[in-house]
Amino acid sequence: MKGWLGLLLGLWICSGVCQELRLTIPLIDPGTGTFYVESDFGEGLATRMLVDTGSSFSTLSDALLRRLQRQDRDNVVYLRSQQGILADGQAISVPLYRIGRLRIGGRCVLENVVVAVFPHSRRAILGLNTLARLSPFSISIDPPEIHLSGCQGREMAAERKPSLAIAP
């Protein structure tokens, strides 16, 4: 009983405070039934990430990983290889890396993000391992936006345009 009362009290307190801590970030709707969010990994390394709650891991293309390694080798750390099953049922082994910093929507900063790297992929994915760290989160269809709660830092949206728009 005390556990439930503590949980309810925490939710009540959070209902006002956590709402203030939530960031609303616009999503890009290319009209294909999918949503993307502008993201960047550092100067000149911006991309659009597909928001995919069906993907266990956030992913990067090997080309973007190589650019990250050239820019800031110390913030790209190989962790291990991970076995996984693709949507078509194919088993695959992919390397996992820890990326020092990801900024989502120009305002939500997340440090030490784990990403899977697919060799021939052209698309970056914002998957559940990263979204879980931003919980509670919600997605709105109309207007298309994502509401994030677990950002580690907030910055004003940059005025510059992304230099590497991979998708859509």
C-alpha positions in Angstrom: 0.0 0.0 0.0 2.8 2.4 0.9 4.4 1.7 -2.5 1.3 2.6 -4.4 0.9 5.8 -2.3 4.5 6.7 -3.1 4.0 6.1 -6.8 0.8 8.2 -6.9 2.5 11.0 -4.9 5.4 10.9 -7.3 3.1 11.0 -10.3 1.1 13.9 -8.8 4.3 15.9 -8.2 5.7 15.0 -11.6 2.5 16.0 -13.3 3.4 19.7 -12.9 7.2 19.5 -12.8 7.7 17.0 -15.6 5.4 18.8 -17.9 7.8 21.8 -17.7 10.8 19.5 -18.5 9.2 18.1 -21.7 10.5 19.4 -25.0 8.4 19.5 -28.1 10.3 18.9 -31.3 8.7 19.1 -34.7 8.7 15.9 -36.9 9.2 15.9 -40.6 6.3 14.1 -42.4 7.4 13.3 -46.0 3.9 11.9 -46.7 4.9 8.3 -46.6 3.4 7.3 -43.3 6.8 7.7 -41.5 8.2 10.5 -39.4 11.7 11.9 -39.2 13.5 14.2 -36.8 16.4 16.5 -37.5 19.4 15.3 -35.5 23.1 16.0 -35.4 26.3 14.4 -34.0 28.5 17.5 -34.1 29.5 20.3 -36.5 28.5 19.4 -40.0 27.2 16.0 -39.2 23.5 16.5 -39.3 21.0 13.9 -40.6 17.3 13.1 -40.4 16.5 10.1 -38.2 13.5 7.9 -38.8 11.5 7.7 -35.6 10.9 3.9 -35.3 9.4 2.5 -32.1 9.7 -1.0 -33.8 13.5 -0.8 -33.9 15.3 -2.1 -30.8 18.4 0.1 -31.5 19.1 3.4 -33.0 21.2 3.0 -36.1 23.6 4.8 -38.3 25.0 4.1 -41.8 28.6 3.1 -42.0 29.3 6.2 -44.1 28.0 8.5 -41.2 30.0 6.5 -38.7 33.2 7.0 -40.7 32.6 10.7 -40.8 32.0 10.8 -37.1 35.3 8.9 -36.5 37.2 11.3 -38.7 35.7 14.3 -36.9 36.1 13.2 -33.3 37.5 9.7 -32.9 37.5 9.9 -29.1 33.7 10.2 -29.0 33.1 7.0 -31.1 33.8 3.9 -29.2 33.3 0.3 -30.5 31.4 -1.7 -27.9 30.7 -5.2 -29.3 28.9 -7.1 -32.0 25.2 -7.7 -31.6 23.1 -10.5 -33.2 19.7 -9.4 -34.4 16.8 -10.3 -36.6 15.7 -8.0 -39.4 12.1 -7.4 -40.3 12.3 -9.9 -43.1 13.5 -12.6 -40.6 17.2 -12.5 -41.7 19.7 -13.0 -38.9 22.5 -10.5 -38.9 25.5 -9.4 -36.8 26.1 -5.7 -36.5 28.7 -3.7 -34.6 27.5 -1.5 -31.7 29.2 1.8 -31.0 28.8 4.4 -28.3 28.5 7.9 -29.7 29.5 10.7 -27.3 26.7 13.2 -28.1 23.4 13.3 -30.1 21.3 16.4 -30.4 17.7 15.8 -31.5 15.7 18.6 -33.0 18.5 21.1 -32.3 17.4 21.2 -28.6 17.5 17.9 -26.9 21.0 16.7 -26.0 21.7 13.1 -25.1 25.2 11.8 -24.2 26.6 8.3 -24.7 24.1 7.0 -27.2 24.5 3.3 -28.3 23.9 2.8 -32.0 24.0 -0.2 -34.3 25.8 0.3 -37.6 24.5 -1.3 -40.8 27.0 -1.6 -43.6 24.8 -0.7 -46.6 22.1 1.4 -44.9 21.5 5.0 -46.1 19.1 5.8 -43.2 19.6 6.7 -39.6 17.0 5.4 -37.1 16.0 6.8 -33.7 15.1 3.5 -32.0 13.8 2.3 -28.7 17.1 2.1 -26.9 17.4 5.9 -27.3 13.7 6.7 -27.0 13.6 4.8 -23.7 16.2 7.2 -22.3 13.9 10.1 -23.3 10.8 8.6 -21.5 8.2 9.4 -21.0 7.8 10.4 -24.6 4.9 10.8 -26.9 4.3 11.3 -30.6 1.6 13.5 -32.1 0.4 12.9 -35.6 -1.4 16.2 -36.1 0.6 18.3 -35.7 3.6 16.0 -36.3 5.8 16.4 -33.2 7.6 14.4 -30.6 7.5 15.2 -26.9 10.7 14.2 -25.0 11.3 14.2 -21.3 14.7 12.8 -20.6 17.0 15.3 -22.4 20.3 15.8 -20.6 20.8 19.3 -22.0 18.8 21.9 -23.8 20.1 24.2 -26.5 18.4 26.8 -28.6 17.7 25.6 -32.1 20.7 26.3 -34.4 20.1 28.8 -37.2 22.3 26.8 -39.7 20.9 24.3 -42.1 22.0 20.6 -41.9 24.8 19.7 -44.2 24.1 16.0 -44.5 20.4 15.2 -45.0 20.4 11.5 -45.8 16.7 10.7 -45.6 14.0 10.9 -46.8 
